[in-house]
């Protein structure tokens, strides 16, 4: 079975059904995969680090001894109770993945230790993956595909982490900080912890944008945030250069489309606020525009119209779906979208 909705995933991780004997967690965000795997391991066994009840394997172990995985899944717990077998795959080799798929089949058929729980961590697996197929088709197996967090999920994650140390951010500061966060969950958590130390754990400080200037420093030229702003400002060459640099730094097409969508939504919210009588500078500030980008943002507000943005949103959604389709050239799709936006912005007079 496949669990992709956040509520279903959280429910499963909090209380895994006793009839589930295998769980495959996979995705590009390896930090997010590991975080969910650690949470599940703590529910499966009371001592997830106990070497007597838990076996940890990697694809290197399977390369050297393919039969070891079956041996570990057949072994009984020395202390009695449920045994946990964890396997970590990088996704670079087909051999270990095939071995894991065969072990899943054998385990689900009941030929191994019925009290063993098989937990597999992997990178992004294609739909044709034999491991994905066997886990998704079995009722006694759960598959958790881990995607990059949406902006709202990231903000909630940040807010909860800060609240635990009795510090916080204003909405404007939150928008700025979330826009600057890396997408990989493990690195994201490190950046949040660094912010907490900067604000002072337990200080009760509710930071505003000005409080973050020294912490965040200068926005790098290669950021997706600036590349998206360049696209909406009709600076096609600058946007293309920024996107290619971001790609060289590891950012994929999905992240580019997200940045473009985020800038569009910010423009849309600001324009909507002006319809209620709010002055453009106040609207820009209300939607979290950093003061250094305010002049350019106001220039764009004078040219873009809500109808144009609504029409463009359809193209962005289509590009997002295309980027997430197996085998699609997501980098080229995202770059083409950015150039299309820049061309439309030029026609708007920017």
C-alpha beads as a LAMMPS data file, in Angstrom:
LAMMPS data file: protein, C-alpha beads

350 atoms
349 bonds

1 atom types
1 bond types

-500.0 500.0 xlo xhi
-500.0 500.0 ylo yhi
-500.0 500.0 zlo zhi

Masses

1 110.0

Atoms # bond

1 1 1 0.000 0.000 0.000
2 1 1 1.060 3.574 -0.671
3 1 1 0.829 6.320 1.955
4 1 1 1.390 9.745 0.407
5 1 1 -0.949 12.103 2.281
6 1 1 0.653 13.823 5.257
7 1 1 -2.133 12.810 7.660
8 1 1 -1.866 9.147 6.633
9 1 1 1.907 9.175 6.959
10 1 1 1.841 10.788 10.412
11 1 1 -0.831 8.340 11.573
12 1 1 1.213 5.384 10.332
13 1 1 4.466 6.612 11.901
14 1 1 2.736 7.248 15.227
15 1 1 1.097 3.811 15.352
16 1 1 2.237 1.343 12.684
17 1 1 -0.379 -1.449 12.242
18 1 1 0.828 -4.790 13.643
19 1 1 0.025 -6.573 10.376
20 1 1 2.559 -4.452 8.446
21 1 1 5.889 -6.276 8.256
22 1 1 7.722 -4.162 5.649
23 1 1 8.076 -0.434 5.104
24 1 1 9.826 1.254 2.192
25 1 1 10.584 4.971 2.616
26 1 1 12.102 6.621 -0.448
27 1 1 12.665 10.053 -1.967
28 1 1 15.235 12.620 -3.052
29 1 1 15.201 14.288 0.346
30 1 1 17.442 11.815 2.143
31 1 1 17.212 13.801 5.363
32 1 1 13.415 13.555 5.238
33 1 1 13.637 9.824 4.500
34 1 1 15.967 9.231 7.460
35 1 1 13.830 11.327 9.807
36 1 1 10.719 9.247 9.041
37 1 1 12.697 6.016 9.235
38 1 1 14.088 6.918 12.662
39 1 1 10.585 7.798 13.897
40 1 1 9.207 4.472 12.674
41 1 1 12.115 2.497 14.127
42 1 1 11.403 3.980 17.558
43 1 1 7.830 2.670 17.327
44 1 1 8.765 -0.779 16.057
45 1 1 11.241 -1.532 18.824
46 1 1 11.861 -0.042 22.255
47 1 1 15.624 -0.002 21.630
48 1 1 16.259 1.046 18.014
49 1 1 20.023 1.220 18.654
50 1 1 20.330 -2.173 20.352
51 1 1 22.660 -4.323 18.170
52 1 1 21.084 -7.504 19.590
53 1 1 17.587 -6.639 18.337
54 1 1 18.414 -4.379 15.395
55 1 1 20.440 -5.151 12.282
56 1 1 21.674 -2.265 10.136
57 1 1 22.721 -3.047 6.566
58 1 1 23.809 -1.035 3.532
59 1 1 24.083 -1.953 -0.123
60 1 1 27.807 -2.525 0.439
61 1 1 26.912 -5.350 2.822
62 1 1 24.682 -6.898 0.157
63 1 1 27.380 -6.551 -2.507
64 1 1 29.768 -8.576 -0.382
65 1 1 27.204 -11.110 0.875
66 1 1 23.760 -11.083 -0.810
67 1 1 22.505 -13.874 1.463
68 1 1 23.089 -11.819 4.589
69 1 1 19.782 -9.967 4.242
70 1 1 17.781 -13.207 4.292
71 1 1 19.867 -14.388 7.263
72 1 1 19.081 -11.215 9.227
73 1 1 15.363 -11.428 8.442
74 1 1 15.354 -15.089 9.498
75 1 1 17.157 -14.502 12.801
76 1 1 15.189 -14.376 16.036
77 1 1 15.450 -11.615 18.617
78 1 1 17.897 -12.569 21.345
79 1 1 15.779 -10.740 23.920
80 1 1 12.430 -11.893 22.571
81 1 1 9.852 -9.737 20.813
82 1 1 10.067 -7.920 17.511
83 1 1 13.326 -7.726 15.574
84 1 1 14.144 -4.762 13.350
85 1 1 16.180 -5.066 10.142
86 1 1 17.132 -1.736 8.548
87 1 1 18.509 -1.506 5.023
88 1 1 19.847 1.711 3.503
89 1 1 20.101 1.920 -0.295
90 1 1 21.653 4.756 -2.280
91 1 1 19.779 3.870 -5.449
92 1 1 22.942 3.882 -7.558
93 1 1 23.118 0.103 -7.980
94 1 1 20.442 -2.225 -9.341
95 1 1 21.851 -5.379 -7.703
96 1 1 21.139 -4.552 -4.036
97 1 1 17.676 -3.239 -4.951
98 1 1 16.863 -6.563 -6.622
99 1 1 18.138 -8.480 -3.598
100 1 1 15.941 -6.310 -1.346
101 1 1 12.871 -6.933 -3.541
102 1 1 13.394 -10.693 -3.385
103 1 1 13.814 -10.516 0.395
104 1 1 10.565 -8.543 0.710
105 1 1 8.718 -11.238 -1.270
106 1 1 10.148 -14.022 0.889
107 1 1 9.334 -12.160 4.093
108 1 1 5.759 -11.391 3.054
109 1 1 5.242 -15.037 2.097
110 1 1 6.020 -15.946 5.727
111 1 1 9.104 -18.036 5.081
112 1 1 11.301 -15.888 7.353
113 1 1 10.969 -14.682 10.965
114 1 1 7.335 -13.444 11.248
115 1 1 8.322 -11.159 14.129
116 1 1 10.923 -9.308 12.036
117 1 1 10.148 -5.821 10.718
118 1 1 11.938 -4.901 7.490
119 1 1 12.583 -1.139 7.153
120 1 1 14.128 0.115 3.905
121 1 1 15.489 3.607 3.222
122 1 1 16.166 4.543 -0.394
123 1 1 16.635 7.483 -2.704
124 1 1 14.063 8.406 -5.333
125 1 1 12.955 5.153 -6.970
126 1 1 11.465 5.009 -10.451
127 1 1 8.005 3.552 -10.980
128 1 1 9.611 0.594 -12.750
129 1 1 11.605 -0.271 -9.625
130 1 1 11.021 -3.901 -8.641
131 1 1 11.320 -2.918 -4.981
132 1 1 8.624 -0.264 -5.319
133 1 1 6.321 -2.612 -7.175
134 1 1 6.434 -5.417 -4.625
135 1 1 5.990 -3.048 -1.658
136 1 1 3.182 -1.030 -3.224
137 1 1 1.218 -4.151 -4.192
138 1 1 1.321 -5.894 -0.792
139 1 1 -1.182 -5.207 1.998
140 1 1 1.391 -6.123 4.637
141 1 1 3.882 -3.583 3.260
142 1 1 3.770 0.207 3.397
143 1 1 5.436 2.555 0.917
144 1 1 6.084 6.163 1.923
145 1 1 7.245 8.368 -0.983
146 1 1 8.890 11.452 0.509
147 1 1 8.567 14.659 -1.509
148 1 1 10.052 18.073 -0.848
149 1 1 8.114 19.950 1.807
150 1 1 5.610 22.535 0.625
151 1 1 6.095 26.118 1.815
152 1 1 3.258 25.791 4.332
153 1 1 4.730 22.590 5.756
154 1 1 8.157 24.202 6.088
155 1 1 6.680 27.210 7.897
156 1 1 4.827 24.899 10.301
157 1 1 8.015 22.899 10.879
158 1 1 9.976 26.080 11.642
159 1 1 7.255 27.504 13.885
160 1 1 7.038 24.336 16.002
161 1 1 10.814 24.074 16.364
162 1 1 11.149 27.709 17.449
163 1 1 8.218 27.461 19.861
164 1 1 9.891 24.525 21.608
165 1 1 12.757 26.893 22.537
166 1 1 10.421 29.828 23.283
167 1 1 11.460 32.056 20.378
168 1 1 9.558 33.007 17.227
169 1 1 9.366 35.021 14.035
170 1 1 6.888 37.597 12.817
171 1 1 4.996 36.571 9.679
172 1 1 7.201 38.817 7.549
173 1 1 10.379 37.379 9.059
174 1 1 8.985 33.851 8.687
175 1 1 8.394 34.377 4.942
176 1 1 11.957 35.606 4.496
177 1 1 13.520 32.799 6.524
178 1 1 11.484 30.029 4.840
179 1 1 12.386 31.379 1.387
180 1 1 16.067 31.070 2.282
181 1 1 15.943 27.575 3.759
182 1 1 17.514 24.643 1.882
183 1 1 15.013 21.970 0.819
184 1 1 16.808 18.962 2.311
185 1 1 15.221 18.180 5.695
186 1 1 18.451 17.387 7.548
187 1 1 20.187 20.609 6.449
188 1 1 16.964 22.518 7.088
189 1 1 16.916 21.336 10.687
190 1 1 20.527 22.456 11.150
191 1 1 19.679 25.937 9.853
192 1 1 16.720 26.173 12.236
193 1 1 18.912 25.165 15.165
194 1 1 21.441 27.785 14.112
195 1 1 18.681 30.413 14.087
196 1 1 17.533 29.368 17.561
197 1 1 21.065 29.821 18.900
198 1 1 21.237 33.235 17.223
199 1 1 17.930 34.385 18.738
200 1 1 18.767 32.931 22.150
201 1 1 16.985 29.790 23.387
202 1 1 14.331 30.667 25.940
203 1 1 14.665 34.420 25.324
204 1 1 11.054 34.843 24.212
205 1 1 12.197 37.018 21.299
206 1 1 9.736 37.413 18.400
207 1 1 12.151 38.414 15.656
208 1 1 11.317 40.855 12.876
209 1 1 13.027 41.086 9.447
210 1 1 15.559 43.632 10.724
211 1 1 16.608 41.143 13.428
212 1 1 17.546 38.601 10.737
213 1 1 19.833 40.787 8.644
214 1 1 23.050 39.858 10.456
215 1 1 22.038 36.200 10.685
216 1 1 21.055 35.710 7.035
217 1 1 23.651 37.957 5.501
218 1 1 23.426 39.024 1.887
219 1 1 21.139 37.052 -0.412
220 1 1 23.436 35.111 -2.797
221 1 1 23.249 35.984 -6.507
222 1 1 22.653 32.340 -7.375
223 1 1 19.545 32.002 -5.219
224 1 1 16.320 30.791 -6.764
225 1 1 14.593 33.687 -5.010
226 1 1 16.487 36.249 -7.106
227 1 1 16.190 34.147 -10.267
228 1 1 12.405 34.080 -9.893
229 1 1 12.314 37.844 -9.280
230 1 1 14.441 38.383 -12.396
231 1 1 12.012 36.326 -14.478
232 1 1 9.003 38.361 -13.336
233 1 1 11.038 41.541 -13.901
234 1 1 11.699 40.712 -17.594
235 1 1 15.409 40.078 -17.015
236 1 1 15.586 36.826 -18.953
237 1 1 19.370 36.649 -19.204
238 1 1 19.912 37.232 -15.489
239 1 1 17.201 34.726 -14.593
240 1 1 18.628 32.059 -16.879
241 1 1 22.126 32.580 -15.507
242 1 1 20.870 32.353 -11.928
243 1 1 18.915 29.173 -12.615
244 1 1 21.881 27.468 -14.249
245 1 1 24.102 28.370 -11.323
246 1 1 21.469 27.085 -8.928
247 1 1 21.296 23.856 -10.922
248 1 1 25.074 23.487 -10.600
249 1 1 24.619 23.855 -6.843
250 1 1 22.144 20.964 -6.769
251 1 1 18.748 22.667 -7.132
252 1 1 16.357 20.745 -9.396
253 1 1 13.528 21.780 -11.666
254 1 1 10.857 21.235 -9.016
255 1 1 12.564 23.762 -6.717
256 1 1 12.750 26.281 -9.577
257 1 1 9.030 25.953 -10.325
258 1 1 8.298 26.336 -6.616
259 1 1 10.339 29.553 -6.464
260 1 1 8.508 30.960 -9.489
261 1 1 5.155 29.976 -8.000
262 1 1 6.080 31.562 -4.677
263 1 1 6.966 34.867 -6.326
264 1 1 3.726 34.816 -8.314
265 1 1 1.650 34.193 -5.197
266 1 1 3.398 37.004 -3.378
267 1 1 2.656 39.377 -6.249
268 1 1 -0.922 38.185 -6.358
269 1 1 -1.466 38.692 -2.610
270 1 1 0.037 42.178 -2.768
271 1 1 -2.138 43.204 -5.722
272 1 1 -5.215 41.838 -3.966
273 1 1 -4.415 43.932 -0.903
274 1 1 -4.217 47.084 -3.021
275 1 1 -7.786 46.421 -4.168
276 1 1 -8.876 46.798 -0.539
277 1 1 -7.332 50.276 -0.418
278 1 1 -3.873 49.407 0.935
279 1 1 -0.981 51.412 -0.521
280 1 1 1.471 49.361 -2.651
281 1 1 4.429 49.823 -0.246
282 1 1 2.275 48.641 2.656
283 1 1 1.011 45.680 0.594
284 1 1 4.564 44.683 -0.307
285 1 1 5.567 44.773 3.333
286 1 1 2.448 42.815 4.334
287 1 1 3.348 39.910 2.047
288 1 1 6.896 39.646 3.385
289 1 1 8.973 41.483 0.768
290 1 1 12.414 42.186 2.192
291 1 1 13.237 45.896 2.199
292 1 1 16.190 45.400 -0.165
293 1 1 13.865 43.918 -2.824
294 1 1 10.987 46.358 -2.239
295 1 1 11.824 48.780 -5.067
296 1 1 11.931 46.034 -7.705
297 1 1 8.807 44.370 -6.313
298 1 1 6.854 47.635 -6.513
299 1 1 8.012 48.064 -10.116
300 1 1 6.559 44.651 -10.916
301 1 1 3.329 45.441 -9.078
302 1 1 2.783 48.424 -11.371
303 1 1 2.887 46.226 -14.490
304 1 1 1.433 42.846 -13.594
305 1 1 -2.339 42.397 -13.345
306 1 1 -4.288 39.774 -11.430
307 1 1 -5.745 38.325 -14.646
308 1 1 -2.222 37.842 -16.044
309 1 1 -1.068 36.088 -12.888
310 1 1 -4.105 33.812 -12.798
311 1 1 -3.440 32.752 -16.383
312 1 1 0.228 32.214 -15.623
313 1 1 -0.602 30.092 -12.570
314 1 1 -2.093 27.477 -14.890
315 1 1 1.216 27.237 -16.783
316 1 1 3.124 26.895 -13.517
317 1 1 0.897 24.053 -12.324
318 1 1 1.364 22.257 -15.639
319 1 1 5.138 22.706 -15.412
320 1 1 5.108 21.389 -11.841
321 1 1 3.257 18.242 -12.915
322 1 1 5.606 17.794 -15.873
323 1 1 8.704 18.132 -13.668
324 1 1 7.400 15.432 -11.332
325 1 1 6.685 12.975 -14.163
326 1 1 9.117 10.100 -14.489
327 1 1 11.786 10.692 -17.088
328 1 1 10.940 14.359 -17.694
329 1 1 13.810 16.844 -18.228
330 1 1 12.749 18.901 -15.220
331 1 1 15.643 21.382 -15.463
332 1 1 14.760 22.287 -19.059
333 1 1 11.027 22.486 -18.280
334 1 1 11.677 24.907 -15.408
335 1 1 14.130 27.031 -17.394
336 1 1 11.687 27.284 -20.299
337 1 1 8.974 28.384 -17.862
338 1 1 11.220 31.116 -16.439
339 1 1 12.051 32.419 -19.923
340 1 1 8.359 32.373 -20.850
341 1 1 7.538 34.451 -17.759
342 1 1 10.324 36.910 -18.583
343 1 1 8.989 37.295 -22.145
344 1 1 5.470 37.901 -20.830
345 1 1 6.826 40.453 -18.353
346 1 1 8.539 42.302 -21.205
347 1 1 5.254 42.461 -23.069
348 1 1 3.738 43.981 -19.926
349 1 1 6.228 46.846 -20.288
350 1 1 8.768 45.806 -17.644

Bonds

1 1 1 2
2 1 2 3
3 1 3 4
4 1 4 5
5 1 5 6
6 1 6 7
7 1 7 8
8 1 8 9
9 1 9 10
10 1 10 11
11 1 11 12
12 1 12 13
13 1 13 14
14 1 14 15
15 1 15 16
16 1 16 17
17 1 17 18
18 1 18 19
19 1 19 20
20 1 20 21
21 1 21 22
22 1 22 23
23 1 23 24
24 1 24 25
25 1 25 26
26 1 26 27
27 1 27 28
28 1 28 29
29 1 29 30
30 1 30 31
31 1 31 32
32 1 32 33
33 1 33 34
34 1 34 35
35 1 35 36
36 1 36 37
37 1 37 38
38 1 38 39
39 1 39 40
40 1 40 41
41 1 41 42
42 1 42 43
43 1 43 44
44 1 44 45
45 1 45 46
46 1 46 47
47 1 47 48
48 1 48 49
49 1 49 50
50 1 50 51
51 1 51 52
52 1 52 53
53 1 53 54
54 1 54 55
55 1 55 56
56 1 56 57
57 1 57 58
58 1 58 59
59 1 59 60
60 1 60 61
61 1 61 62
62 1 62 63
63 1 63 64
64 1 64 65
65 1 65 66
66 1 66 67
67 1 67 68
68 1 68 69
69 1 69 70
70 1 70 71
71 1 71 72
72 1 72 73
73 1 73 74
74 1 74 75
75 1 75 76
76 1 76 77
77 1 77 78
78 1 78 79
79 1 79 80
80 1 80 81
81 1 81 82
82 1 82 83
83 1 83 84
84 1 84 85
85 1 85 86
86 1 86 87
87 1 87 88
88 1 88 89
89 1 89 90
90 1 90 91
91 1 91 92
92 1 92 93
93 1 93 94
94 1 94 95
95 1 95 96
96 1 96 97
97 1 97 98
98 1 98 99
99 1 99 100
100 1 100 101
101 1 101 102
102 1 102 103
103 1 103 104
104 1 104 105
105 1 105 106
106 1 106 107
107 1 107 108
108 1 108 109
109 1 109 110
110 1 110 111
111 1 111 112
112 1 112 113
113 1 113 114
114 1 114 115
115 1 115 116
116 1 116 117
117 1 117 118
118 1 118 119
119 1 119 120
120 1 120 121
121 1 121 122
122 1 122 123
123 1 123 124
124 1 124 125
125 1 125 126
126 1 126 127
127 1 127 128
128 1 128 129
129 1 129 130
130 1 130 131
131 1 131 132
132 1 132 133
133 1 133 134
134 1 134 135
135 1 135 136
136 1 136 137
137 1 137 138
138 1 138 139
139 1 139 140
140 1 140 141
141 1 141 142
142 1 142 143
143 1 143 144
144 1 144 145
145 1 145 146
146 1 146 147
147 1 147 148
148 1 148 149
149 1 149 150
150 1 150 151
151 1 151 152
152 1 152 153
153 1 153 154
154 1 154 155
155 1 155 156
156 1 156 157
157 1 157 158
158 1 158 159
159 1 159 160
160 1 160 161
161 1 161 162
162 1 162 163
163 1 163 164
164 1 164 165
165 1 165 166
166 1 166 167
167 1 167 168
168 1 168 169
169 1 169 170
170 1 170 171
171 1 171 172
172 1 172 173
173 1 173 174
174 1 174 175
175 1 175 176
176 1 176 177
177 1 177 178
178 1 178 179
179 1 179 180
180 1 180 181
181 1 181 182
182 1 182 183
183 1 183 184
184 1 184 185
185 1 185 186
186 1 186 187
187 1 187 188
188 1 188 189
189 1 189 190
190 1 190 191
191 1 191 192
192 1 192 193
193 1 193 194
194 1 194 195
195 1 195 196
196 1 196 197
197 1 197 198
198 1 198 199
199 1 199 200
200 1 200 201
201 1 201 202
202 1 202 203
203 1 203 204
204 1 204 205
205 1 205 206
206 1 206 207
207 1 207 208
208 1 208 209
209 1 209 210
210 1 210 211
211 1 211 212
212 1 212 213
213 1 213 214
214 1 214 215
215 1 215 216
216 1 216 217
217 1 217 218
218 1 218 219
219 1 219 220
220 1 220 221
221 1 221 222
222 1 222 223
223 1 223 224
224 1 224 225
225 1 225 226
226 1 226 227
227 1 227 228
228 1 228 229
229 1 229 230
230 1 230 231
231 1 231 232
232 1 232 233
233 1 233 234
234 1 234 235
235 1 235 236
236 1 236 237
237 1 237 238
238 1 238 239
239 1 239 240
240 1 240 241
241 1 241 242
242 1 242 243
243 1 243 244
244 1 244 245
245 1 245 246
246 1 246 247
247 1 247 248
248 1 248 249
249 1 249 250
250 1 250 251
251 1 251 252
252 1 252 253
253 1 253 254
254 1 254 255
255 1 255 256
256 1 256 257
257 1 257 258
258 1 258 259
259 1 259 260
260 1 260 261
261 1 261 262
262 1 262 263
263 1 263 264
264 1 264 265
265 1 265 266
266 1 266 267
267 1 267 268
268 1 268 269
269 1 269 270
270 1 270 271
271 1 271 272
272 1 272 273
273 1 273 274
274 1 274 275
275 1 275 276
276 1 276 277
277 1 277 278
278 1 278 279
279 1 279 280
280 1 280 281
281 1 281 282
282 1 282 283
283 1 283 284
284 1 284 285
285 1 285 286
286 1 286 287
287 1 287 288
288 1 288 289
289 1 289 290
290 1 290 291
291 1 291 292
292 1 292 293
293 1 293 294
294 1 294 295
295 1 295 296
296 1 296 297
297 1 297 298
298 1 298 299
299 1 299 300
300 1 300 301
301 1 301 302
302 1 302 303
303 1 303 304
304 1 304 305
305 1 305 306
306 1 306 307
307 1 307 308
308 1 308 309
309 1 309 310
310 1 310 311
311 1 311 312
312 1 312 313
313 1 313 314
314 1 314 315
315 1 315 316
316 1 316 317
317 1 317 318
318 1 318 319
319 1 319 320
320 1 320 321
321 1 321 322
322 1 322 323
323 1 323 324
324 1 324 325
325 1 325 326
326 1 326 327
327 1 327 328
328 1 328 329
329 1 329 330
330 1 330 331
331 1 331 332
332 1 332 333
333 1 333 334
334 1 334 335
335 1 335 336
336 1 336 337
337 1 337 338
338 1 338 339
339 1 339 340
340 1 340 341
341 1 341 342
342 1 342 343
343 1 343 344
344 1 344 345
345 1 345 346
346 1 346 347
347 1 347 348
348 1 348 349
349 1 349 350
